[in-house]
Amino acid sequence: MIWKVNHLGLSNYTARFTRMTAELNWNAEHPETSSVAATIDPLSVQTNFPFPEREDFDKEIGTEDRFLAGKPISFVSKEIKVIDPHHGTVAGDLTFRGETHPAVLNVTFNGSMARQPAVDTPKIGFSAQMTFKRSDWGLAPKIKSIGDLVTVLIETELQPPQAADGPHEATPAK
């Protein structure tokens, strides 16, 4: 998962999270009855800060109160709306820094396979995007050099867990 924020009005600072879990209860016949829940480890942030010898910026972003405060980030769906066979929205609750607010993902259904050849398991793929305001979590005043809007980009492939008939679990998209 990738996120970006405007920095000083000059560029969009981009980073990613590398550890997350997701569970999708998918109903192919009636996608609007499906559900999804995801959790992200804030300590897995990777910023590619250009001067790691000067400071551990990833640790700072992940743990400090003025950023992610070391608290898990989660999203739990509440409502899915199908726009067309490949697009929809997923409204839910986004928990960030211990506070929960409504959020909406714009989702593209990329497709599915009964057997993905490399791993010989069923897979389903989605792309999603959401934008939210840091100020909704009281963060905008803490760092004025960073814009208020956070854009989140998600590319994922999900597969059923080992148990038959269970929910789908996320695997990193490659």
N, C-alpha and C positions, 0 to 999 in steps of 0.2 A: 504494500500500500504506500502510495506517495502522497505527500502533502506539500503545499506551497503557500507562502505568505509574501506580500510585497515588502521589500526592504528599502526604506528611504525614498520610495518613489522611483528607484532606479532599476530594480530587477525583482524577479520573483524568486526568493530563496526557496530552494527545493530540498526536501529530505524524505526519508522513508523509514518505515517500521519493518523489522525483519521477523518478529515473533508475534503470531496471532493465531487465534482459533476461530472457526466459524462452523455453525451447524445450520443446515438448510433442510427443512421439512418440505419437500417438493411434491406438488400435485400437478403433473403434466396436463391432465385434463382440465383442471380448474386452477391455474396459477394464482389467482386472487385469493385462494384459500391456503396458500403456502405460508411459511414463516421462516425467518432467519434471525439468528443471534450471533454476534461476533464480539470477541474480546481481544484487545491489543495490549501488549506489554510495553509501557512507556520507556522502559530501560533498553528496549531494542532499537531506539532511534539511531539512525545513521545520517549525519549531516554532511559528511565529507568536508568538514572544517579544514581550511587550507593550512592552519598552523597548529597541528596537534602537539608539537613540542612545547608550545606556549600554554595551552590549556586543553582539558578534556571537555570540549564543547558538547559532545554527545551526552556525557554524564550530567553536565549542567542543564541541558534541555530536558532530560528525562527525570531529574530528581528535584531541581530547585522549585520553590513555591511560585516564583514569577513565571514559570513555564508549565511543565506537566505535573510537577509535585510528586512524582513517583507513583501516581495512582493509576490503576488500570483504566483504559478507555473501552467503553462498550456501546454497542448498538443493538437494540431489540425491536424487531418490526411490530407494528400494530395494525397496519393496513397496506394492502398491495392493490394497486390499480393497474390494469392492463390497458395500454393505449392502442397497441396493435400487436401482431404476433412476435415482434422483436423488441418492443419498448414498453416501459412502464415506470411507475414510481413506487417506492417503498417508503412509507412514512413510519416513523418510530421514535423511540427515545434514545438520545445520545447522552451517555454519561461520560463526563470529562472533568477531571480534577475533583471528583466526588459530587458534582452537581449534574442533574439530569434536566434536559430541555428537549423539546420536539425538534426533529430534523427529518429531511426528506432526501432520499437517494434517487437520482435519475438513472434508470437501469436499462442496459441493452442486453438482451438475451442473444449470445453469440452462437449457440448451438449445443448439440449433445451428441454423444456416440455411445452405442451399446457396448462397444469394446474399443478403448483407446489402444492402438497397436503397441506402443512402447511398454505399457504396464498391464495390458490385458484386463482392464477393468472399465466399467462404465464411467463416463465423465460428462459434466455439464459445465458450460462456461458463460461467464457474465463480465461485463464492464459496467462500472458505476461511477458516478460523480456526485459530490455534494459540496455546497458552500455554506459555511456558517460564520457567525461573527464572534470574534474573541471577546468582545465587550459583553456578550450574553453571559459569559463566565467571569466577568469582572477583570479581564486581563488587559484591555486596551490601554488604560492609564498607566500600567506598570512599565511598559516598554513602548515609548512613543515612536521609535524608529521603525516599528513593524506595523504594517497595515492591519485594519480590523478584520478583513475577510480572510478566512482559511479555506483553501480549495483542497478537497480530498479526491484522489483518483484511485480507483480499485480495478485491478485486473485479476480475475480468479478462475480457476478450474476446480470444481468440486467432484468428489467421488464418494460413493457409499463407504461407510466404515466396514470393517471385516464382518460384522454381524449382518445377516441378510435382513432386508426390509427396514433398516434403520435410517436415520437422517443422513444427509450428505455432509461430508466434512471438507474443509478447504485444503487445497494443496497449492503451493505457490505456482503462479503462471510462469511459463518460461518463454 
